[in-house]
Amino acid sequence: MQEIPATSDVAIVGGGFAGIATAWALARRGARAAIVVEREPALGRFASGRSAGLGRQLAEDDATSALTIRGAALLRGELAAVWQPTGGILSFDDAAAAQDYAARAARLGVAVERLDRAGVAARWPGIGALPIAAALHVASDGVIDVAGLLAALARDARVVCGAGVERVEPAGRGVRLVTRRGALEARVVVDASGAWAGGLTGDPPLASFKRHVYVLEASAGGAAPYLWHLGAGELYLRGDAAGLLVSPCDAAATAPADQQPDAAGDAALEARLAGSAWRGAPVARRWACQRAFTADRRMRLGRDPARPWLVWAAGLGGHGATAAAAVGEVVAEACLAALADAT
């Protein structure tokens, strides 16, 4: 078990995608005096490690999409061992929404192929009555090995688990983090604590939402691209080694916690699959995760305007797996700038 050092240039609070990717990006820039402190006994316990691993590049806005596009490029390149190039389909119950996404793809340089409902059904014949007005096939999308990605990002990082931070105190040119395993003085602190971000510093909390994911004992239709239906009956589907992975994309407001599956998620799944070939398929496995958002639903990345020692890596909003490496790059650059100013 690693020990808490007395000092570090950068202390990263949280060992999910945001935190461990920041450590990865700092190491790539030659900054070795960084440490990740994680309260749980392993990385990515509550959100990152429960991701469904869909490598979706086109998000809800341009700023988020720029990060997911860059993150996917790093996944296809330096992190290719954890990337499966399946492609992806985004389907819409509103043709105008599809046009908005197509325009975003054009602005950001992502090649897409327009599909009609028949084009989607040819790849996913079990969709039944899913209300598809238009769709986009994104050939450069894929599927991510989530556990493999966490391990790859952590390979060269210094990580101390079981070291929950209890409080932050002023100290010298930075702050002192008091943890369950001792105190650590750092010049820069990265708040990458996921749904708990802001709690240590007294900042407004993020909005957290619970989501369910299921693996069904059903066929995914071969090597089809993943399918993410965006609209009133949102859901996503992809192949899994055990069958068909599906989420009803439920979003119950919740306090940050170790989320557990419940009957509300089961009801949402039943409603989403009511007209499909997978209705009533046996559930091989189910779990719940949580997504955290800022008030404007934009990721909170970079230096805090009022506290020179604080850098944010929060509010990834469910795009953590795809955007992780790009988020790490942005936050690492902010850390280096903060260190330079503190010299």
C-alpha positions as semicolon CSV with decimal commas, in nm:
position;residue;x (nm);y (nm);z (nm)
1;M;0,000;0,000;0,000
2;Q;0,141;0,339;-0,102
3;E;0,199;0,598;0,167
4;I;0,087;0,960;0,163
5;P;0,388;1,183;0,096
6;A;0,442;1,491;0,311
7;T;0,441;1,722;0,006
8;S;0,354;1,718;-0,363
9;D;0,339;1,981;-0,635
10;V;-0,008;1,861;-0,741
11;A;-0,262;1,666;-0,535
12;I;-0,552;1,524;-0,736
13;V;-0,858;1,447;-0,526
14;G;-1,051;1,162;-0,687
15;G;-0,949;0,855;-0,884
16;G;-1,218;0,848;-1,151
17;F;-1,164;0,931;-1,516
18;A;-1,107;1,304;-1,457
19;G;-0,851;1,258;-1,183
20;I;-0,653;0,968;-1,322
21;A;-0,647;1,122;-1,671
22;T;-0,504;1,441;-1,522
23;A;-0,223;1,239;-1,363
24;W;-0,167;1,065;-1,698
25;A;-0,147;1,394;-1,885
26;L;0,085;1,550;-1,627
27;A;0,320;1,253;-1,656
28;R;0,324;1,288;-2,036
29;R;0,432;1,650;-1,986
30;G;0,718;1,551;-1,757
31;A;0,549;1,662;-1,434
32;R;0,618;1,374;-1,198
33;A;0,543;1,541;-0,862
34;A;0,172;1,463;-0,867
35;I;-0,035;1,225;-0,660
36;V;-0,392;1,098;-0,681
37;V;-0,571;1,053;-0,349
38;E;-0,880;0,833;-0,368
39;R;-1,107;0,760;-0,072
40;E;-1,218;0,417;-0,197
41;P;-1,000;0,102;-0,206
42;A;-0,994;0,107;-0,589
43;L;-1,026;0,355;-0,876
44;G;-1,353;0,448;-1,045
45;R;-1,588;0,286;-0,795
46;F;-1,905;0,496;-0,829
47;A;-1,925;0,641;-1,181
48;S;-1,623;0,588;-1,404
49;G;-1,596;0,214;-1,339
50;R;-1,969;0,169;-1,407
51;S;-1,968;0,339;-1,746
52;A;-2,126;0,155;-2,038
53;G;-1,822;0,243;-2,248
54;L;-1,988;0,401;-2,551
55;G;-1,732;0,610;-2,739
56;R;-1,974;0,878;-2,857
57;Q;-1,812;1,187;-3,009
58;L;-2,113;1,407;-3,090
59;A;-2,248;1,545;-2,762
60;E;-2,516;1,800;-2,678
61;D;-2,305;2,111;-2,745
62;D;-1,990;2,212;-2,931
63;A;-1,769;2,256;-2,623
64;T;-1,840;1,908;-2,489
65;S;-1,812;1,758;-2,838
66;A;-1,469;1,915;-2,888
67;L;-1,350;1,727;-2,578
68;T;-1,511;1,396;-2,674
69;I;-1,370;1,422;-3,027
70;R;-1,019;1,488;-2,898
71;G;-1,060;1,215;-2,637
72;A;-1,170;0,965;-2,902
73;A;-0,866;1,055;-3,114
74;L;-0,638;0,973;-2,821
75;L;-0,831;0,649;-2,761
76;R;-0,787;0,547;-3,125
77;G;-0,416;0,640;-3,107
78;E;-0,212;0,618;-2,786
79;L;-0,480;0,422;-2,601
80;A;-0,588;0,195;-2,886
81;A;-0,565;-0,120;-2,673
82;V;-0,889;-0,019;-2,496
83;W;-1,079;0,096;-2,807
84;Q;-1,301;-0,117;-3,031
85;P;-1,384;0,062;-3,360
86;T;-1,750;-0,037;-3,397
87;G;-1,896;0,290;-3,519
88;G;-2,211;0,433;-3,368
89;I;-2,562;0,538;-3,469
90;L;-2,742;0,836;-3,320
91;S;-3,114;0,819;-3,396
92;F;-3,368;1,094;-3,333
93;D;-3,742;1,122;-3,294
94;D;-3,713;1,483;-3,420
95;A;-3,562;1,549;-3,763
96;A;-3,464;1,902;-3,657
97;A;-3,251;1,761;-3,375
98;A;-3,076;1,532;-3,622
99;Q;-3,002;1,835;-3,840
100;D;-2,853;2,019;-3,539
101;Y;-2,620;1,724;-3,472
102;A;-2,525;1,699;-3,839
103;A;-2,437;2,069;-3,840
104;R;-2,226;2,021;-3,526
105;A;-2,046;1,731;-3,692
106;A;-1,969;1,949;-3,995
107;R;-1,837;2,234;-3,778
108;L;-1,611;2,002;-3,580
109;G;-1,490;1,782;-3,863
110;V;-1,665;1,456;-3,779
111;A;-1,775;1,256;-4,084
112;V;-2,134;1,129;-4,061
113;E;-2,366;0,936;-4,289
114;R;-2,735;1,021;-4,280
115;L;-2,969;0,727;-4,232
116;D;-3,344;0,688;-4,244
117;R;-3,542;0,452;-4,026
118;A;-3,489;0,163;-4,266
119;G;-3,112;0,219;-4,252
120;V;-3,117;0,189;-3,874
121;A;-3,344;-0,117;-3,882
122;A;-3,108;-0,288;-4,127
123;R;-2,838;-0,277;-3,858
124;W;-3,070;-0,319;-3,558
125;P;-3,369;-0,523;-3,681
126;G;-3,508;-0,565;-3,331
127;I;-3,593;-0,199;-3,274
128;G;-3,960;-0,251;-3,344
129;A;-4,167;0,064;-3,303
130;L;-3,883;0,294;-3,193
131;P;-3,989;0,637;-3,329
132;I;-3,700;0,729;-3,560
133;A;-3,740;1,038;-3,778
134;A;-3,372;1,054;-3,881
135;A;-3,035;0,913;-3,783
136;L;-2,661;0,966;-3,823
137;H;-2,401;0,693;-3,859
138;V;-2,067;0,800;-3,707
139;A;-1,815;0,549;-3,842
140;S;-1,530;0,680;-3,623
141;D;-1,716;0,611;-3,295
142;G;-1,650;0,297;-3,095
143;V;-1,673;0,107;-2,769
144;I;-1,434;0,147;-2,475
145;D;-1,296;-0,113;-2,234
146;V;-1,364;0,093;-1,921
147;A;-1,156;-0,112;-1,677
148;G;-0,873;-0,123;-1,928
149;L;-0,886;0,254;-1,974
150;L;-0,867;0,324;-1,600
151;A;-0,571;0,086;-1,575
152;A;-0,394;0,239;-1,875
153;L;-0,432;0,594;-1,744
154;A;-0,311;0,487;-1,399
155;R;-0,009;0,290;-1,521
156;D;0,248;0,564;-1,449
157;A;0,051;0,753;-1,183
158;R;0,121;0,766;-0,813
159;V;-0,208;0,669;-0,649
160;V;-0,299;0,635;-0,282
161;C;-0,634;0,464;-0,221
162;G;-0,828;0,462;0,104
163;A;-0,723;0,823;0,160
164;G;-1,045;1,020;0,178
165;V;-0,983;1,393;0,220
166;E;-1,152;1,525;0,533
167;R;-1,065;1,894;0,506
168;V;-0,847;2,150;0,332
169;E;-0,639;2,403;0,528
170;P;-0,417;2,697;0,421
171;A;-0,048;2,607;0,433
172;G;0,254;2,794;0,298
173;R;0,225;2,856;-0,075
174;G;-0,063;2,612;-0,112
175;V;-0,287;2,405;0,110
176;R;-0,277;2,107;0,342
177;L;-0,507;1,814;0,268
178;V;-0,596;1,623;0,581
179;T;-0,679;1,266;0,480
180;R;-0,766;0,946;0,663
181;R;-0,409;0,835;0,608
182;G;-0,224;1,152;0,703
183;A;-0,171;1,508;0,587
184;L;-0,029;1,624;0,255
185;E;0,083;1,975;0,157
186;A;0,033;2,064;-0,210
187;R;0,091;2,374;-0,419
188;V;-0,200;2,288;-0,649
189;V;-0,511;2,081;-0,575
190;V;-0,732;1,933;-0,846
191;D;-1,093;1,872;-0,745
192;A;-1,180;1,563;-0,948
193;S;-1,415;1,415;-0,690
194;G;-1,700;1,347;-0,930
195;A;-2,050;1,399;-0,795
196;W;-1,894;1,522;-0,468
197;A;-1,698;1,804;-0,637
198;G;-1,710;2,129;-0,444
199;G;-1,783;1,965;-0,112
200;L;-1,434;2,023;0,029
201;T;-1,425;2,389;-0,068
202;G;-1,785;2,484;0,016
203;D;-1,879;2,548;-0,346
204;P;-2,233;2,486;-0,478
205;P;-2,289;2,114;-0,533
206;L;-2,328;1,957;-0,874
207;A;-2,659;1,809;-0,982
208;S;-2,646;1,428;-0,968
209;F;-2,867;1,181;-1,152
210;K;-2,901;0,806;-1,122
211;R;-2,898;0,587;-1,435
212;H;-2,946;0,212;-1,483
213;V;-2,759;-0,021;-1,717
214;Y;-2,859;-0,381;-1,799
215;V;-2,705;-0,674;-1,980
216;L;-2,978;-0,890;-2,135
217;E;-2,955;-1,251;-2,244
218;A;-3,029;-1,150;-2,603
219;S;-2,852;-1,111;-2,936
220;A;-2,703;-0,775;-3,027
221;G;-2,719;-0,857;-3,398
222;G;-2,355;-0,931;-3,468
223;A;-2,094;-0,653;-3,493
224;A;-2,345;-0,371;-3,528
225;P;-2,248;-0,017;-3,430
226;Y;-2,390;0,092;-3,099
227;L;-2,731;0,262;-3,117
228;W;-2,815;0,568;-2,908
229;H;-3,170;0,696;-2,954
230;L;-3,207;1,061;-2,856
231;G;-3,556;1,183;-2,784
232;A;-3,845;1,142;-2,544
233;G;-3,782;0,767;-2,512
234;E;-3,403;0,786;-2,490
235;L;-3,208;0,460;-2,469
236;Y;-2,885;0,309;-2,590
237;L;-2,785;-0,041;-2,700
238;R;-2,460;-0,216;-2,779
239;G;-2,322;-0,563;-2,798
240;D;-2,169;-0,718;-2,486
241;A;-1,978;-1,039;-2,435
242;A;-2,275;-1,172;-2,235
243;G;-2,546;-1,052;-2,475
244;L;-2,703;-0,708;-2,520
245;L;-2,613;-0,406;-2,309
246;V;-2,897;-0,156;-2,279
247;S;-2,979;0,151;-2,073
248;P;-3,320;0,317;-2,051
249;C;-3,134;0,644;-1,992
250;D;-3,336;0,717;-1,681
251;A;-3,231;1,024;-1,485
252;A;-3,363;1,032;-1,130
253;A;-3,225;1,322;-0,928
254;T;-3,023;1,185;-0,638
255;A;-2,769;1,270;-0,372
256;P;-2,415;1,148;-0,451
257;A;-2,389;0,790;-0,330
258;D;-2,299;0,432;-0,414
259;Q;-2,601;0,392;-0,644
260;Q;-2,786;0,061;-0,646
261;P;-3,040;-0,067;-0,902
262;D;-3,407;-0,040;-0,811
263;A;-3,760;-0,106;-0,936
264;A;-3,785;0,237;-1,099
265;G;-3,501;0,145;-1,332
266;D;-3,663;-0,189;-1,413
267;A;-3,987;-0,009;-1,501
268;A;-3,800;0,236;-1,724
269;L;-3,632;-0,053;-1,906
270;E;-3,965;-0,229;-1,961
271;A;-4,119;0,088;-2,102
272;R;-3,829;0,155;-2,340
273;L;-3,827;-0,202;-2,478
274;A;-4,205;-0,242;-2,496
275;G;-4,221;-0,248;-2,875
276;S;-3,888;-0,416;-2,942
277;A;-3,770;-0,771;-3,002
278;W;-3,598;-0,765;-2,662
279;R;-3,906;-0,710;-2,450
280;G;-3,902;-0,955;-2,159
281;A;-3,550;-1,082;-2,230
282;P;-3,387;-1,223;-1,915
283;V;-3,155;-0,985;-1,732
284;A;-2,806;-1,131;-1,690
285;R;-2,673;-0,835;-1,493
286;R;-2,781;-0,488;-1,388
287;W;-2,622;-0,195;-1,212
288;A;-2,670;0,175;-1,145
289;C;-2,432;0,466;-1,189
290;Q;-2,449;0,841;-1,143
291;R;-2,382;1,137;-1,368
292;A;-2,295;1,482;-1,235
293;F;-2,359;1,816;-1,404
294;T;-2,282;2,180;-1,342
295;A;-2,569;2,430;-1,353
296;D;-2,506;2,510;-1,721
297;R;-2,423;2,145;-1,806
298;R;-2,075;2,240;-1,927
299;M;-1,774;2,063;-1,779
300;R;-1,598;2,266;-1,509
301;L;-1,234;2,242;-1,612
302;G;-0,940;2,466;-1,531
303;R;-0,826;2,716;-1,272
304;D;-1,056;2,860;-1,012
305;P;-1,077;3,239;-1,057
306;A;-1,056;3,318;-0,684
307;R;-0,823;3,050;-0,545
308;P;-0,487;3,023;-0,724
309;W;-0,417;2,679;-0,575
310;L;-0,743;2,519;-0,702
311;V;-0,803;2,355;-1,040
312;W;-1,135;2,196;-1,138
313;A;-1,196;1,868;-1,320
314;A;-1,567;1,820;-1,258
315;G;-1,910;1,786;-1,415
316;L;-1,824;1,543;-1,694
317;G;-2,194;1,463;-1,729
318;G;-2,170;1,105;-1,850
319;H;-1,907;1,173;-2,118
320;G;-1,613;1,079;-1,897
321;A;-1,496;0,765;-2,074
322;T;-1,476;0,924;-2,419
323;A;-1,351;1,265;-2,306
324;A;-1,116;1,145;-2,029
325;A;-0,782;1,184;-2,205
326;A;-0,877;1,525;-2,344
327;V;-1,003;1,640;-2,004
328;G;-0,671;1,529;-1,860
329;E;-0,484;1,742;-2,113
330;V;-0,687;2,055;-2,034
331;V;-0,659;2,014;-1,658
332;A;-0,288;1,927;-1,672
333;E;-0,215;2,248;-1,862
334;A;-0,408;2,444;-1,598
335;C;-0,204;2,275;-1,325
336;L;0,122;2,364;-1,494
337;A;0,013;2,726;-1,532
338;A;-0,085;2,739;-1,163
339;L;0,252;2,594;-1,063
340;A;0,436;2,848;-1,278
341;D;0,247;3,135;-1,115
342;A;0,322;2,998;-0,770
343;T;0,699;2,984;-0,832
